Amino acid sequence: MTQLTLAKAQIAIAAALEFSRGQKLAPMAVVVLDARGVLKAFAAEEGTALRRADIAIGKAYGALSMGVGSRTLGKRAEERPHFIAAVTHAVGGSMIPVAGGVLIRGDDKSIIGAIGVTGDTSDNDEAAAFAGLAAAGLTADPS
């Protein structure tokens, strides 16, 4: 059974940052949350904007809260803005409905955590998340 260990979370973060540097993206912040939404690991590069940690957490926490990736949440926000606003309020304001928050699935397809990446465009943030999870041997589910 795949577990979200601290070592795997740290590998995912390091690989997401390495991918970002290789693509010459803006300075990034990356967070990994466990299935309960508890912070497992975090890193921010020099030069990240103020509150990037909160944005990365909001992407990952939103994905966990709704059981879908934050890209899907963004689409839902366009279709049903009042619903997403209500859910954001219900989860204490910690939901950022744009790409960059990706669920992590275990071997049995259960949600074992989420990664949130922010700093560049949402598409690039999500690409860095995928790269990080792949390097850590974790299964990404953008939903």
Wavefront OBJ file of the C-alpha trace (Angstrom):
o trace
v 0.000 0.000 0.000
v 1.386 3.396 -0.991
v 1.928 5.714 1.946
v 2.582 9.419 1.930
v 5.758 9.508 3.977
v 7.757 12.570 4.893
v 10.565 11.310 2.649
v 8.235 11.034 -0.363
v 6.734 14.460 0.362
v 10.217 15.967 0.471
v 11.188 14.245 -2.796
v 8.019 15.582 -4.446
v 8.783 19.107 -3.301
v 12.423 18.981 -4.375
v 11.483 17.564 -7.780
v 8.740 20.150 -8.318
v 11.256 22.904 -7.582
v 13.882 21.277 -9.824
v 11.322 21.084 -12.649
v 10.477 24.759 -12.117
v 14.123 25.799 -12.297
v 14.619 23.720 -15.435
v 11.693 25.486 -17.074
v 12.896 28.896 -15.831
v 9.605 29.536 -14.025
v 9.018 32.204 -11.401
v 10.034 31.379 -7.802
v 7.770 28.665 -6.430
v 6.189 27.578 -3.189
v 5.226 23.910 -2.796
v 3.235 22.223 -0.063
v 2.246 18.617 0.584
v -0.727 17.865 2.840
v -1.718 14.457 4.157
v -5.225 13.036 3.678
v -6.466 14.932 6.754
v -5.246 18.232 5.347
v -2.353 18.424 7.784
v 0.898 19.960 6.558
v 3.414 17.219 5.722
v 6.117 19.364 4.087
v 6.643 22.838 2.635
v 9.305 24.789 0.787
v 9.470 28.215 -0.805
v 12.195 29.525 -3.031
v 13.865 32.840 -2.501
v 11.866 35.581 -4.189
v 8.411 34.096 -3.792
v 5.682 36.623 -3.203
v 4.171 37.216 0.205
v 1.537 34.627 1.215
v 2.541 32.050 -1.397
v 2.474 29.385 1.323
v -1.189 30.182 1.975
v -1.976 29.988 -1.736
v -0.224 26.620 -2.122
v -2.087 25.308 0.935
v -5.372 26.658 -0.457
v -4.870 24.804 -3.731
v -4.055 21.508 -1.982
v -6.669 21.901 0.775
v -9.393 22.777 -1.717
v -8.593 19.633 -3.686
v -8.771 17.533 -0.520
v -11.956 19.218 0.675
v -13.837 18.504 -2.541
v -12.067 15.321 -3.679
v -11.091 16.789 -7.042
v -8.097 18.710 -8.345
v -8.063 22.477 -8.120
v -8.255 22.782 -11.941
v -11.677 21.086 -11.742
v -12.620 23.429 -8.920
v -11.747 26.350 -11.186
v -14.097 25.031 -13.862
v -16.816 24.602 -11.248
v -16.215 28.155 -10.068
v -16.970 29.384 -13.578
v -20.120 27.262 -13.797
v -21.348 27.627 -10.205
v -19.627 30.603 -8.575
v -22.042 30.832 -5.644
v -21.436 27.191 -4.741
v -17.656 27.554 -4.792
v -17.913 30.763 -2.753
v -20.040 28.941 -0.191
v -17.652 25.993 -0.009
v -14.696 28.365 0.358
v -16.477 29.942 3.309
v -17.337 26.509 4.759
v -13.678 25.425 4.706
v -12.516 28.583 6.445
v -11.452 30.442 3.321
v -8.689 27.970 2.505
v -9.626 27.011 -1.042
v -7.957 28.381 -4.151
v -9.906 27.106 -7.203
v -7.216 27.314 -9.901
v -4.829 24.685 -11.292
v -1.880 23.728 -9.107
v -3.615 21.583 -6.474
v -3.374 17.872 -7.305
v -4.698 14.926 -5.319
v -2.379 12.060 -4.415
v -3.892 8.572 -4.691
v -2.804 5.356 -3.019
v -2.639 1.950 -4.686
v -6.246 1.328 -3.669
v -7.316 4.648 -5.291
v -7.948 6.267 -1.901
v -6.865 9.873 -1.407
v -3.663 9.909 0.651
v -2.887 13.613 0.323
v -2.483 16.540 -2.039
v 0.260 18.756 -3.404
v -0.169 22.472 -3.989
v 2.190 24.550 -6.127
v 2.112 28.293 -6.770
v 4.353 31.001 -8.148
v 3.984 30.927 -11.929
v 0.953 30.492 -14.169
v -1.557 27.958 -12.887
v -0.775 25.611 -15.786
v 2.948 25.720 -14.956
v 2.192 25.271 -11.252
v 0.226 22.123 -12.073
v 2.987 20.804 -14.346
v 5.482 21.215 -11.495
v 3.106 19.326 -9.183
v 2.901 16.422 -11.652
v 6.688 16.343 -11.996
v 7.153 16.315 -8.244
v 4.709 13.486 -7.644
v 6.134 11.393 -10.492
v 9.655 11.723 -9.082
v 8.417 10.584 -5.667
v 6.649 7.551 -7.139
v 3.264 8.923 -6.106
v 0.096 8.794 -8.198
v -1.247 12.181 -9.295
v -4.978 12.683 -9.770
v -5.799 16.097 -11.219
v -9.473 15.035 -11.635
l 1 2 3 4 5 6 7 8 9 10 11 12 13 14 15 16 17 18 19 20 21 22 23 24 25 26 27 28 29 30 31 32 33 34 35 36 37 38 39 40 41 42 43 44 45 46 47 48 49 50 51 52 53 54 55 56 57 58 59 60 61 62 63 64 65 66 67 68 69 70 71 72 73 74 75 76 77 78 79 80 81 82 83 84 85 86 87 88 89 90 91 92 93 94 95 96 97 98 99 100 101 102 103 104 105 106 107 108 109 110 111 112 113 114 115 116 117 118 119 120 121 122 123 124 125 126 127 128 129 130 131 132 133 134 135 136 137 138 139 140 141 142 143
